[in-house]
Amino acid sequence: MTTLPVGYTYNDSSLESSPVSMPILGELLRDVMWNEDDSRALRRAGEILTPQTSEILDAWYDFIGSTPHLVSTFRGPDGKPDQAYLDKVRGRFERWIVDLCTRDFDAQWLAYQEEIGKRHTPDKKNRTDGVDSPSTYVPMSHLIALIVPVTVTVREFLERGASEDDNVDAMQQAWFKAVTLSVALWTRPYAPDLW
């Protein structure tokens, strides 16, 4: 049996429903030009990426760790990066890769995206991990901008695991659309009245 990451509450009965309705999700899927080919490509991407999640997070954490304004969101009370905090978030980040590729975009998935979004805002940042950090939120601008490295860096891992029959471009495009959809949902708690 696989141990779930600390704070991973995807199937938790206490998880609140998302205020985002299925029709609104449908609109967002149309906005990112999602189609059935993307669904198949993302599932295949999941088969390739799931065994590589630790290596993917190594690449992402190298980038975050070398970017002072990004790693500062993981500061402890002493102002330095809190390694225990980074480690706990990493486990959930690895699980997010798997979930994004393998879960249906349904009400349960929406509920967890809402929870993830809240964990980036003053409403819930630091609470999941019991961290005493001077960083009380992740700036929304950085959350949106991180779509690029999270998309660009995954191509190497798709290529590494692809077979001759796989279309890496299609898998990366589906990944890009799914990441953009996720981040769009994560921004809702930042400005619910304008979202």
Buried (B, 14 or more C-beta within 10 A) or exposed (E): EEEEBBBBBBEEEEBEEBEBEEEBBEEBBEEBEBEEEBBBBBEBBBEBBBEBBEEBBEBBBEBBEEEEEBBBBBBBEEEEBBEEBBEBBBBBBBBBBEBBBBEEBEEBBBBBBBBBBBBBBEEBBBEBBEBEBEBEBBBBEEBBEBBEBBBEBBBEBBEEBBEEEBBBEBBBBBBBBBBBBBBBBBBBBBEEEEB
